[in-house]
Amino acid sequence: KQEVTQIPAALSVPEGENLVLNCSFTDSAIYNLQWFRQDPGKGLTSLLLIQSSQREQTSGRLNASLDKSSGRSTLYIAASQPGDSATYLCAVRDYSGNTPLVFGKGTRLSVIA
Amino acid sequence: DAGVIQSPRHEVTEMGQEVTLRCKPISGHDYLFWYRQTMMRGLELLIYFNNNVPIDDSGMPEDRFSAKMPNASFSTLKIQPSEPRDSAVYFCASSPGQVLHFGDGTRLSIL
């Protein structure tokens, strides 16, 4: 059974810092991996989707990488801003492609001005 | 597009009462998912539908939980009877394929 782990559970950084959030998964036979953002009291918003054949995806200040063989992904946030404060969740879809996402519990990020 | 719409946003009720959560997915999305989120267990998939047909309900905790999708624009999740351990945020999400679009959730408190 696929399990997704995100460490640390919480992270606090000063504004302007570059930071990395980590995600690991137990079964490397994945179809794709997604990073989501969740603001307090809100649903999840998809940030980046990486297919199993890809190594990374970029959107603005965000860069997500995937190392399928080692079961790891990272989300890199450049020049962090207070508006980046949120919980970031990683989710994987298993190889069949039609299975639902399995989510990690997320990393709660606070960017201090 | 208005996005995925869930109602109510908050529900507080007493143990033993019936609770019905509602979801309107984004038009044209073939998949609809119900998730439950708690601090202890994170996001758990309860059930999902494809073209209004339930595909996998193995995440439904027990027979007290039921879900329906009578048409492409509406789904309900019902808990009867409710228990305090059902307190959580319940999310509905829809998808045309790979990317999920979430509603803002229903925060359910069972006293």
gemmi code that builds the backbone of each chain (N, CA, C; Angstrom):
import gemmi

chains = {
    "A": [
        ("LYS", (0.842, -1.191, 0.000), (0.000, 0.000, 0.000), (0.879, 1.243, 0.000)),
        ("GLN", (0.588, 2.154, -0.909), (1.389, 3.376, -1.033), (1.248, 4.249, 0.199)),
        ("GLU", (2.370, 4.752, 0.682), (2.360, 5.707, 1.799), (3.214, 6.904, 1.414)),
        ("VAL", (2.710, 8.085, 1.745), (3.396, 9.331, 1.408), (3.715, 10.076, 2.708)),
        ("THR", (4.968, 10.478, 2.835), (5.434, 11.133, 4.053), (6.025, 12.491, 3.718)),
        ("GLN", (5.695, 13.481, 4.522), (6.262, 14.818, 4.333), (6.920, 15.261, 5.631)),
        ("ILE", (8.174, 15.619, 5.507), (8.949, 16.084, 6.651), (9.670, 17.374, 6.251)),
        ("PRO", (9.645, 18.455, 7.098), (9.032, 18.482, 8.425), (7.530, 18.733, 8.354)),
        ("ALA", (6.861, 18.566, 9.474), (5.433, 18.855, 9.528), (5.181, 20.354, 9.507)),
        ("ALA", (6.132, 21.127, 10.019), (6.003, 22.580, 10.045), (7.371, 23.204, 9.847)),
        ("LEU", (7.348, 24.393, 9.229), (8.600, 25.080, 8.902), (8.352, 26.578, 8.964)),
        ("SER", (9.272, 27.294, 9.594), (9.153, 28.746, 9.680), (10.443, 29.360, 9.158)),
        ("VAL", (10.325, 30.293, 8.217), (11.508, 30.902, 7.600), (11.304, 32.405, 7.487)),
        ("PRO", (12.386, 33.180, 7.445), (12.249, 34.624, 7.214), (12.001, 34.899, 5.743)),
        ("GLU", (11.310, 35.985, 5.482), (11.010, 36.390, 4.115), (12.292, 36.499, 3.290)),
        ("GLY", (12.214, 36.070, 2.046), (13.346, 36.177, 1.131), (14.177, 34.916, 1.026)),
        ("GLU", (14.005, 34.013, 1.972), (14.788, 32.772, 1.927), (14.284, 31.834, 0.846)),
        ("ASN", (15.231, 31.087, 0.273), (14.871, 29.972, -0.594), (14.667, 28.747, 0.295)),
        ("LEU", (13.681, 27.931, -0.013), (13.421, 26.788, 0.855), (13.023, 25.564, 0.048)),
        ("VAL", (13.158, 24.417, 0.703), (12.836, 23.135, 0.069), (11.911, 22.346, 0.974)),
        ("LEU", (10.828, 21.869, 0.402), (9.910, 20.969, 1.107), (10.106, 19.564, 0.553)),
        ("ASN", (10.046, 18.581, 1.425), (10.351, 17.207, 1.040), (9.131, 16.298, 1.066)),
        ("CYS", (9.126, 15.349, 0.164), (8.051, 14.358, 0.072), (8.691, 13.020, -0.288)),
        ("SER", (8.299, 11.971, 0.404), (8.788, 10.643, 0.058), (7.616, 9.682, -0.049)),
        ("PHE", (7.762, 8.674, -0.911), (6.696, 7.699, -1.115), (7.311, 6.300, -1.157)),
        ("THR", (6.521, 5.314, -0.715), (7.088, 3.983, -0.492), (7.134, 3.128, -1.750)),
        ("ASP", (6.199, 3.323, -2.676), (6.159, 2.515, -3.892), (6.551, 3.390, -5.072)),
        ("SER", (7.675, 3.079, -5.692), (8.192, 3.954, -6.750), (7.456, 3.798, -8.085)),
        ("ALA", (6.561, 2.835, -8.177), (5.817, 2.632, -9.429), (4.635, 3.596, -9.494)),
        ("ILE", (4.957, 4.872, -9.656), (3.898, 5.881, -9.671), (3.621, 6.347, -11.089)),
        ("TYR", (2.430, 6.888, -11.284), (2.012, 7.441, -12.580), (2.367, 8.920, -12.649)),
        ("ASN", (2.062, 9.636, -11.571), (2.471, 11.028, -11.459), (2.461, 11.473, -10.007)),
        ("LEU", (2.964, 12.665, -9.786), (3.021, 13.243, -8.452), (2.566, 14.684, -8.552)),
        ("GLN", (1.793, 15.121, -7.572), (1.291, 16.489, -7.582), (1.605, 17.172, -6.265)),
        ("TRP", (1.847, 18.472, -6.365), (1.979, 19.323, -5.188), (0.774, 20.250, -5.134)),
        ("PHE", (0.221, 20.358, -3.917), (-0.944, 21.208, -3.680), (-0.609, 22.220, -2.586)),
        ("ARG", (-1.362, 23.301, -2.603), (-1.305, 24.300, -1.536), (-2.676, 24.369, -0.877)),
        ("GLN", (-2.696, 24.455, 0.453), (-3.952, 24.620, 1.168), (-3.844, 25.799, 2.118)),
        ("ASP", (-4.704, 26.791, 1.928), (-4.799, 27.925, 2.829), (-5.812, 27.605, 3.927)),
        ("PRO", (-5.669, 28.229, 5.104), (-6.583, 27.918, 6.219), (-8.040, 28.095, 5.825)),
        ("GLY", (-8.845, 27.094, 6.136), (-10.272, 27.167, 5.862), (-10.640, 27.002, 4.397)),
        ("LYS", (-9.675, 26.598, 3.596), (-9.917, 26.461, 2.157), (-9.616, 25.052, 1.683)),
        ("GLY", (-10.008, 24.781, 0.455), (-9.652, 23.515, -0.157), (-8.238, 23.561, -0.714)),
        ("LEU", (-7.859, 22.489, -1.382), (-6.524, 22.388, -1.950), (-6.499, 22.956, -3.361)),
        ("THR", (-5.384, 23.597, -3.684), (-5.178, 24.129, -5.021), (-3.964, 23.449, -5.628)),
        ("SER", (-4.129, 22.892, -6.824), (-3.016, 22.211, -7.470), (-1.962, 23.222, -7.915)),
        ("LEU", (-0.705, 22.943, -7.586), (0.407, 23.820, -7.960), (1.181, 23.268, -9.152)),
        ("LEU", (1.603, 22.041, -9.041), (2.449, 21.432, -10.071), (2.130, 19.950, -10.162)),
        ("LEU", (2.186, 19.435, -11.378), (2.003, 18.010, -11.630), (3.220, 17.514, -12.403)),
        ("ILE", (3.854, 16.461, -11.904), (5.006, 15.872, -12.591), (4.638, 14.459, -13.015)),
        ("GLN", (4.730, 14.194, -14.299), (4.501, 12.838, -14.788), (5.701, 11.970, -14.416)),
        ("SER", (5.502, 10.657, -14.385), (6.555, 9.742, -13.935), (7.793, 9.798, -14.840)),
        ("SER", (7.592, 10.210, -16.092), (8.715, 10.277, -17.031), (9.497, 11.583, -16.920)),
        ("GLN", (8.989, 12.517, -16.134), (9.627, 13.827, -16.019), (10.509, 13.894, -14.785)),
        ("ARG", (11.456, 14.835, -14.819), (12.342, 15.042, -13.670), (11.935, 16.256, -12.857)),
        ("GLU", (11.349, 17.261, -13.527), (10.952, 18.453, -12.801), (9.909, 19.241, -13.572)),
        ("GLN", (9.253, 20.134, -12.820), (8.290, 21.070, -13.385), (8.480, 22.402, -12.670)),
        ("THR", (8.269, 23.471, -13.425), (8.467, 24.810, -12.862), (7.248, 25.669, -13.128)),
        ("SER", (6.918, 26.491, -12.122), (5.865, 27.481, -12.294), (6.249, 28.692, -11.458)),
        ("GLY", (6.676, 29.741, -12.130), (7.085, 30.951, -11.411), (8.236, 30.678, -10.459)),
        ("ARG", (8.030, 30.986, -9.176), (9.072, 30.779, -8.165), (9.100, 29.353, -7.636)),
        ("LEU", (8.227, 28.501, -8.142), (8.145, 27.122, -7.662), (8.811, 26.169, -8.647)),
        ("ASN", (9.552, 25.213, -8.079), (10.145, 24.161, -8.892), (9.991, 22.849, -8.153)),
        ("ALA", (9.376, 21.877, -8.801), (9.210, 20.561, -8.200), (10.068, 19.562, -8.947)),
        ("SER", (10.770, 18.736, -8.212), (11.602, 17.697, -8.819), (11.099, 16.330, -8.389)),
        ("LEU", (11.411, 15.348, -9.208), (10.985, 13.976, -8.927), (12.144, 13.014, -9.171)),
        ("ASP", (12.445, 12.209, -8.154), (13.394, 11.110, -8.289), (12.623, 9.833, -7.964)),
        ("LYS", (12.059, 9.246, -9.014), (11.149, 8.124, -8.821), (11.860, 6.923, -8.205)),
        ("SER", (13.072, 6.671, -8.636), (13.766, 5.478, -8.176), (14.030, 5.501, -6.673)),
        ("SER", (14.234, 6.700, -6.142), (14.480, 6.802, -4.696), (13.214, 7.142, -3.927)),
        ("GLY", (12.115, 7.328, -4.645), (10.848, 7.611, -3.973), (10.806, 8.971, -3.318)),
        ("ARG", (11.336, 9.994, -4.014), (11.400, 11.327, -3.409), (11.021, 12.418, -4.396)),
        ("SER", (10.435, 13.456, -3.820), (10.168, 14.679, -4.569), (10.459, 15.860, -3.659)),
        ("THR", (10.877, 16.952, -4.277), (11.075, 18.180, -3.509), (10.332, 19.316, -4.186)),
        ("LEU", (9.861, 20.243, -3.374), (9.273, 21.488, -3.872), (10.175, 22.617, -3.410)),
        ("TYR", (10.757, 23.310, -4.367), (11.662, 24.413, -4.097), (10.894, 25.713, -4.291)),
        ("ILE", (10.943, 26.572, -3.278), (10.310, 27.885, -3.363), (11.412, 28.933, -3.272)),
        ("ALA", (11.532, 29.728, -4.303), (12.572, 30.759, -4.344), (12.048, 32.072, -3.773)),
        ("ALA", (12.935, 32.782, -3.102), (12.630, 34.130, -2.596), (11.267, 34.150, -1.907)),
        ("SER", (11.133, 33.399, -0.832), (9.838, 33.226, -0.182), (9.239, 34.558, 0.274)),
        ("GLN", (7.898, 34.592, 0.262), (7.131, 35.786, 0.640), (6.093, 35.406, 1.697)),
        ("PRO", (5.652, 36.358, 2.497), (4.608, 36.037, 3.494), (3.372, 35.395, 2.866)),
        ("GLY", (3.061, 35.769, 1.637), (1.912, 35.183, 0.951), (2.085, 33.717, 0.610)),
        ("ASP", (3.299, 33.199, 0.752), (3.527, 31.774, 0.524), (3.129, 30.941, 1.740)),
        ("SER", (2.827, 31.586, 2.836), (2.447, 30.861, 4.062), (1.173, 30.061, 3.810)),
        ("ALA", (1.276, 28.775, 4.017), (0.172, 27.844, 3.742), (0.666, 26.442, 4.086)),
        ("THR", (-0.215, 25.466, 3.924), (0.203, 24.067, 4.043), (0.383, 23.506, 2.641)),
        ("TYR", (1.494, 22.835, 2.438), (1.810, 22.260, 1.131), (1.723, 20.745, 1.227)),
        ("LEU", (0.914, 20.164, 0.354), (0.706, 18.719, 0.359), (1.211, 18.098, -0.931)),
        ("CYS", (1.769, 16.943, -0.780), (2.256, 16.144, -1.887), (1.305, 14.956, -2.047)),
        ("ALA", (1.060, 14.543, -3.284), (0.179, 13.400, -3.528), (0.688, 12.611, -4.724)),
        ("VAL", (0.562, 11.300, -4.665), (0.993, 10.456, -5.778), (-0.180, 9.650, -6.312)),
        ("ARG", (-0.087, 9.380, -7.605), (-1.056, 8.504, -8.253), (-0.312, 7.266, -8.701)),
        ("ASP", (-0.837, 6.098, -8.349), (-0.137, 4.864, -8.667), (-0.184, 4.555, -10.153)),
        ("TYR", (0.589, 3.544, -10.546), (0.977, 3.382, -11.949), (-0.191, 3.200, -12.906)),
        ("SER", (-1.316, 2.699, -12.424), (-2.404, 2.458, -13.366), (-2.931, 3.745, -13.969)),
        ("GLY", (-2.733, 4.840, -13.262), (-3.178, 6.124, -13.782), (-4.633, 6.420, -13.507)),
        ("ASN", (-5.408, 5.412, -13.185), (-6.817, 5.638, -12.902), (-7.132, 5.552, -11.430)),
        ("THR", (-6.119, 5.368, -10.618), (-6.358, 5.272, -9.184), (-6.336, 6.660, -8.566)),
        ("PRO", (-7.045, 6.820, -7.465), (-7.067, 8.132, -6.820), (-5.711, 8.492, -6.216)),
        ("LEU", (-5.546, 9.757, -5.911), (-4.323, 10.243, -5.303), (-4.202, 9.764, -3.854)),
        ("VAL", (-2.957, 9.516, -3.443), (-2.640, 9.240, -2.039), (-1.857, 10.440, -1.532)),
        ("PHE", (-2.369, 11.057, -0.470), (-1.804, 12.307, 0.017), (-0.885, 12.116, 1.211)),
        ("GLY", (0.142, 12.970, 1.306), (0.872, 13.138, 2.542), (0.090, 14.061, 3.460)),
        ("LYS", (0.576, 14.209, 4.704), (-0.132, 15.051, 5.664), (0.233, 16.521, 5.531)),
        ("GLY", (1.233, 16.819, 4.741), (1.545, 18.207, 4.464), (2.628, 18.805, 5.341)),
        ("THR", (3.199, 19.901, 4.858), (4.135, 20.725, 5.626), (3.519, 22.111, 5.762)),
        ("ARG", (3.367, 22.567, 7.008), (2.803, 23.894, 7.249), (3.933, 24.914, 7.239)),
        ("LEU", (3.898, 25.807, 6.258), (4.961, 26.795, 6.059), (4.530, 28.161, 6.554)),
        ("SER", (5.377, 28.779, 7.330), (5.162, 30.165, 7.753), (6.354, 30.991, 7.275)),
        ("VAL", (6.081, 32.028, 6.507), (7.122, 32.944, 6.052), (6.945, 34.244, 6.815)),
        ("ILE", (7.971, 34.580, 7.593), (7.883, 35.715, 8.505), (8.458, 36.966, 7.856)),
        ("ALA", (7.658, 38.042, 7.854), (8.108, 39.311, 7.262), (9.161, 39.991, 8.122)),
    ],
    "B": [
        ("ASP", (-15.760, 29.957, -14.341), (-16.425, 28.830, -13.669), (-16.393, 29.061, -12.165)),
        ("ALA", (-17.463, 28.688, -11.458), (-17.556, 28.948, -10.034), (-16.713, 27.989, -9.225)),
        ("GLY", (-16.204, 26.943, -9.813), (-15.453, 25.968, -9.048), (-16.378, 24.957, -8.405)),
        ("VAL", (-15.800, 24.087, -7.582), (-16.574, 23.082, -6.862), (-17.268, 23.765, -5.683)),
        ("ILE", (-18.566, 23.555, -5.581), (-19.344, 24.234, -4.545), (-19.849, 23.207, -3.539)),
        ("GLN", (-19.530, 23.448, -2.274), (-19.972, 22.561, -1.207), (-20.894, 23.311, -0.251)),
        ("SER", (-21.861, 22.595, 0.276), (-22.724, 23.174, 1.304), (-23.146, 22.102, 2.294)),
        ("PRO", (-23.369, 22.482, 3.559), (-23.044, 23.796, 4.117), (-21.538, 23.953, 4.328)),
        ("ARG", (-21.075, 25.120, 4.662), (-19.657, 25.325, 4.969), (-19.334, 24.849, 6.385)),
        ("HIS", (-20.301, 25.002, 7.260), (-20.127, 24.554, 8.642), (-21.402, 23.847, 9.083)),
        ("GLU", (-21.228, 22.784, 9.870), (-22.378, 22.057, 10.389), (-22.031, 21.611, 11.792)),
        ("VAL", (-22.901, 21.991, 12.724), (-22.752, 21.527, 14.106), (-24.042, 20.826, 14.463)),
        ("THR", (-23.936, 19.598, 14.923), (-25.130, 18.850, 15.246), (-24.833, 17.878, 16.377)),
        ("GLU", (-25.881, 17.345, 16.913), (-25.714, 16.433, 18.048), (-25.563, 14.995, 17.583)),
        ("MET", (-24.857, 14.261, 18.374), (-24.650, 12.841, 18.121), (-25.986, 12.147, 17.858)),
        ("GLY", (-25.986, 11.287, 16.840), (-27.192, 10.528, 16.529), (-28.025, 11.147, 15.409)),
        ("GLN", (-27.766, 12.416, 15.103), (-28.523, 13.074, 14.053), (-28.009, 12.678, 12.674)),
        ("GLU", (-28.866, 12.815, 11.686), (-28.464, 12.585, 10.303), (-27.822, 13.857, 9.744)),
        ("VAL", (-26.730, 13.677, 9.017), (-26.022, 14.801, 8.411), (-25.934, 14.555, 6.904)),
        ("THR", (-26.244, 15.570, 6.121), (-26.125, 15.470, 4.666), (-25.243, 16.591, 4.153)),
        ("LEU", (-24.171, 16.207, 3.480), (-23.256, 17.160, 2.871), (-23.484, 17.141, 1.364)),
        ("ARG", (-23.378, 18.326, 0.750), (-23.719, 18.453, -0.665), (-22.555, 18.994, -1.476)),
        ("CYS", (-22.526, 18.597, -2.734), (-21.436, 19.011, -3.609), (-21.943, 19.200, -5.026)),
        ("LYS", (-21.544, 20.322, -5.617), (-21.780, 20.571, -7.039), (-20.425, 20.614, -7.722)),
        ("PRO", (-20.118, 19.636, -8.570), (-18.798, 19.625, -9.213), (-18.726, 20.630, -10.354)),
        ("ILE", (-17.543, 20.809, -10.884), (-17.359, 21.670, -12.045), (-17.965, 20.975, -13.265)),
        ("SER", (-18.717, 21.726, -14.026), (-19.378, 21.171, -15.200), (-18.367, 20.555, -16.164)),
        ("GLY", (-18.678, 19.351, -16.623), (-17.799, 18.685, -17.581), (-16.778, 17.751, -16.958)),
        ("HIS", (-16.637, 17.807, -15.639), (-15.690, 16.913, -14.973), (-16.337, 15.534, -14.788)),
        ("ASP", (-15.589, 14.490, -15.181), (-16.136, 13.138, -15.138), (-15.987, 12.472, -13.779)),
        ("TYR", (-15.018, 12.939, -13.002), (-14.714, 12.302, -11.728), (-15.141, 13.198, -10.570)),
        ("LEU", (-15.667, 12.549, -9.523), (-15.992, 13.264, -8.295), (-15.495, 12.442, -7.116)),
        ("PHE", (-14.838, 13.135, -6.178), (-14.215, 12.487, -5.033), (-14.742, 13.108, -3.740)),
        ("TRP", (-14.906, 12.283, -2.736), (-15.180, 12.757, -1.373), (-13.982, 12.374, -0.499)),
        ("TYR", (-13.408, 13.394, 0.165), (-12.293, 13.193, 1.087), (-12.683, 13.693, 2.471)),
        ("ARG", (-12.009, 13.144, 3.474), (-12.165, 13.617, 4.856), (-10.770, 14.002, 5.362)),
        ("GLN", (-10.693, 15.151, 6.046), (-9.397, 15.615, 6.544), (-9.439, 15.818, 8.051)),
        ("THR", (-8.515, 15.190, 8.758), (-8.339, 15.393, 10.191), (-6.856, 15.610, 10.466)),
        ("MET", (-6.573, 16.194, 11.606), (-5.177, 16.430, 11.970), (-4.423, 15.113, 12.094)),
        ("MET", (-5.078, 14.127, 12.681), (-4.393, 12.858, 12.969), (-4.139, 12.042, 11.707)),
        ("ARG", (-5.103, 11.998, 10.809), (-5.027, 11.065, 9.682), (-4.809, 11.754, 8.340)),
        ("GLY", (-4.832, 13.081, 8.338), (-4.635, 13.795, 7.079), (-5.848, 13.635, 6.175)),
        ("LEU", (-5.609, 13.653, 4.862), (-6.674, 13.523, 3.863), (-6.899, 12.047, 3.549)),
        ("GLU", (-8.126, 11.609, 3.716), (-8.472, 10.223, 3.421), (-9.558, 10.202, 2.346)),
        ("LEU", (-9.371, 9.377, 1.345), (-10.395, 9.217, 0.322), (-11.517, 8.339, 0.863)),
        ("LEU", (-12.734, 8.834, 0.743), (-13.888, 8.058, 1.186), (-14.483, 7.262, 0.032)),
        ("ILE", (-14.759, 7.942, -1.071), (-15.399, 7.316, -2.217), (-15.134, 8.176, -3.439)),
        ("TYR", (-15.136, 7.563, -4.630), (-15.114, 8.378, -5.826), (-16.018, 7.798, -6.909)),
        ("PHE", (-16.490, 8.683, -7.765), (-17.411, 8.363, -8.840), (-16.748, 8.696, -10.184)),
        ("ASN", (-17.126, 7.932, -11.182), (-16.773, 8.236, -12.558), (-18.054, 8.206, -13.365)),
        ("ASN", (-18.370, 9.314, -14.025), (-19.631, 9.397, -14.784), (-20.823, 8.965, -13.942)),
        ("ASN", (-20.847, 9.463, -12.708), (-21.961, 9.262, -11.760), (-22.003, 7.869, -11.150)),
        ("VAL", (-21.102, 6.989, -11.520), (-21.100, 5.619, -11.007), (-20.041, 5.479, -9.917)),
        ("PRO", (-20.402, 4.947, -8.744), (-19.382, 4.750, -7.700), (-18.365, 3.710, -8.137)),
        ("ILE", (-17.090, 4.076, -8.055), (-16.022, 3.193, -8.502), (-15.355, 2.480, -7.328)),
        ("ASP", (-15.097, 3.226, -6.269), (-14.382, 2.662, -5.130), (-14.897, 3.310, -3.866)),
        ("ASP", (-15.562, 2.527, -3.035), (-16.063, 3.056, -1.758), (-15.357, 2.389, -0.590)),
        ("SER", (-14.200, 1.833, -0.826), (-13.491, 1.110, 0.231), (-13.035, 2.009, 1.371)),
        ("GLY", (-13.009, 3.308, 1.142), (-12.619, 4.235, 2.186), (-13.761, 4.680, 3.080)),
        ("MET", (-14.969, 4.319, 2.746), (-16.110, 4.682, 3.599), (-15.963, 3.943, 4.921)),
        ("PRO", (-15.956, 4.674, 6.027), (-15.611, 4.072, 7.325), (-16.525, 2.912, 7.723)),
        ("GLU", (-17.786, 3.060, 7.517), (-18.728, 2.024, 7.945), (-20.074, 2.310, 7.317)),
        ("ASP", (-21.031, 1.430, 7.621), (-22.339, 1.527, 6.974), (-23.089, 2.809, 7.319)),
        ("ARG", (-22.634, 3.526, 8.294), (-23.304, 4.791, 8.638), (-23.090, 5.842, 7.544)),
        ("PHE", (-22.098, 5.623, 6.708), (-21.779, 6.562, 5.647), (-22.344, 6.059, 4.322)),
        ("SER", (-22.954, 6.971, 3.563), (-23.409, 6.623, 2.228), (-23.241, 7.834, 1.321)),
        ("ALA", (-23.024, 7.589, 0.036), (-22.851, 8.666, -0.923), (-23.624, 8.344, -2.187)),
        ("LYS", (-24.160, 9.396, -2.789), (-24.901, 9.239, -4.029), (-24.489, 10.315, -5.013)),
        ("MET", (-24.675, 9.996, -6.278), (-24.481, 10.988, -7.338), (-25.595, 10.775, -8.347)),
        ("PRO", (-26.765, 11.372, -8.106), (-27.927, 11.126, -8.964), (-27.781, 11.693, -10.364)),
        ("ASN", (-26.922, 12.710, -10.522), (-26.673, 13.267, -11.855), (-25.290, 13.905, -11.879)),
        ("ALA", (-24.889, 14.377, -13.030), (-23.520, 14.873, -13.204), (-23.240, 16.163, -12.453)),
        ("SER", (-24.273, 16.806, -11.926), (-24.054, 18.104, -11.295), (-24.327, 18.105, -9.797)),
        ("PHE", (-24.465, 16.929, -9.187), (-24.821, 16.924, -7.772), (-24.422, 15.609, -7.114)),
        ("SER", (-23.875, 15.738, -5.899), (-23.562, 14.554, -5.110), (-23.824, 14.851, -3.643)),
        ("THR", (-24.160, 13.822, -2.893), (-24.361, 13.960, -1.460), (-23.567, 12.906, -0.710)),
        ("LEU", (-23.151, 13.278, 0.485), (-22.527, 12.355, 1.429), (-23.363, 12.413, 2.699)),
        ("LYS", (-23.876, 11.266, 3.119), (-24.783, 11.235, 4.256), (-24.179, 10.395, 5.367)),
        ("ILE", (-24.354, 10.872, 6.588), (-23.912, 10.132, 7.774), (-25.141, 9.961, 8.671)),
        ("GLN", (-25.473, 8.722, 8.961), (-26.648, 8.438, 9.771), (-26.470, 7.117, 10.501)),
        ("PRO", (-26.424, 7.084, 11.815), (-26.396, 8.240, 12.714), (-24.983, 8.793, 12.876)),
        ("SER", (-24.880, 10.071, 13.138), (-23.559, 10.677, 13.297), (-22.991, 10.408, 14.695)),
        ("GLU", (-21.642, 10.399, 14.777), (-20.931, 10.185, 16.031), (-19.844, 11.252, 16.169)),
        ("PRO", (-19.427, 11.547, 17.406), (-18.386, 12.576, 17.599), (-17.123, 12.311, 16.789)),
        ("ARG", (-16.748, 11.057, 16.582), (-15.524, 10.748, 15.841), (-15.651, 11.052, 14.348)),
        ("ASP", (-16.836, 11.405, 13.900), (-17.022, 11.819, 12.509), (-16.646, 13.288, 12.301)),
        ("SER", (-16.368, 13.990, 13.370), (-16.000, 15.405, 13.265), (-14.724, 15.546, 12.445)),
        ("ALA", (-14.785, 16.370, 11.410), (-13.675, 16.523, 10.472), (-14.076, 17.572, 9.448)),
        ("VAL", (-13.168, 17.856, 8.516), (-13.514, 18.661, 7.351), (-13.687, 17.695, 6.180)),
        ("TYR", (-14.819, 17.792, 5.519), (-15.125, 16.917, 4.397), (-15.001, 17.723, 3.104)),
        ("PHE", (-14.178, 17.210, 2.206), (-13.945, 17.891, 0.937), (-14.534, 17.082, -0.213)),
        ("CYS", (-15.081, 17.811, -1.152), (-15.476, 17.261, -2.430), (-14.493, 17.801, -3.473)),
        ("ALA", (-14.117, 16.965, -4.416), (-13.227, 17.401, -5.495), (-13.734, 16.806, -6.801)),
        ("SER", (-13.545, 17.538, -7.888), (-13.887, 16.990, -9.195), (-12.682, 17.091, -10.116)),
        ("SER", (-12.711, 16.305, -11.177), (-11.556, 16.249, -12.063), (-11.981, 15.820, -13.458)),
        ("PRO", (-11.383, 16.442, -14.481), (-11.606, 15.967, -15.846), (-10.670, 14.815, -16.203)),
        ("GLY", (-9.694, 14.568, -15.333), (-8.715, 13.524, -15.622), (-7.669, 13.458, -14.536)),
        ("GLN", (-6.607, 14.252, -14.662), (-5.476, 14.147, -13.743), (-5.479, 15.175, -12.622)),
        ("VAL", (-5.892, 16.398, -12.920), (-5.790, 17.459, -11.909), (-7.100, 17.577, -11.132)),
        ("LEU", (-6.980, 17.538, -9.807), (-8.166, 17.662, -8.955), (-8.453, 19.119, -8.625)),
        ("HIS", (-9.732, 19.440, -8.593), (-10.189, 20.755, -8.178), (-11.045, 20.566, -6.926)),
        ("PHE", (-10.611, 21.177, -5.835), (-11.286, 20.979, -4.559), (-12.268, 22.102, -4.258)),
        ("GLY", (-13.347, 21.743, -3.553), (-14.194, 22.733, -2.930), (-13.553, 23.216, -1.637)),
        ("ASP", (-14.212, 24.157, -0.983), (-13.662, 24.719, 0.251), (-13.998, 23.889, 1.486)),
        ("GLY", (-14.758, 22.817, 1.319), (-14.983, 21.885, 2.404), (-16.166, 22.228, 3.292)),
        ("THR", (-16.620, 21.226, 4.029), (-17.631, 21.394, 5.075), (-16.980, 21.001, 6.396)),
        ("ARG", (-16.952, 21.938, 7.323), (-16.404, 21.644, 8.641), (-17.524, 21.086, 9.507)),
        ("LEU", (-17.442, 19.824, 9.851), (-18.488, 19.123, 10.579), (-18.068, 18.882, 12.017)),
        ("SER", (-18.926, 19.300, 12.935), (-18.686, 19.063, 14.355), (-19.878, 18.307, 14.917)),
        ("ILE", (-19.606, 17.152, 15.491), (-20.653, 16.334, 16.099), (-20.454, 16.388, 17.617)),
        ("LEU", (-21.459, 16.899, 18.309), (-21.337, 17.107, 19.761), (-21.826, 15.894, 20.553)),
    ],
}
model = gemmi.Model(1)
for chain_id, residues in chains.items():
    chain = gemmi.Chain(chain_id)
    for i, (resn, *xyz) in enumerate(residues, 1):
        res = gemmi.Residue()
        res.name, res.seqid = resn, gemmi.SeqId(i, " ")
        for name, pos in zip(("N", "CA", "C"), xyz):
            atom = gemmi.Atom()
            atom.name, atom.element = name, gemmi.Element(name[0])
            atom.pos, atom.b_iso = gemmi.Position(*pos), 0.0
            res.add_atom(atom)
        chain.add_residue(res)
    model.add_chain(chain)
structure = gemmi.Structure()
structure.add_model(model)
structure.setup_entities()
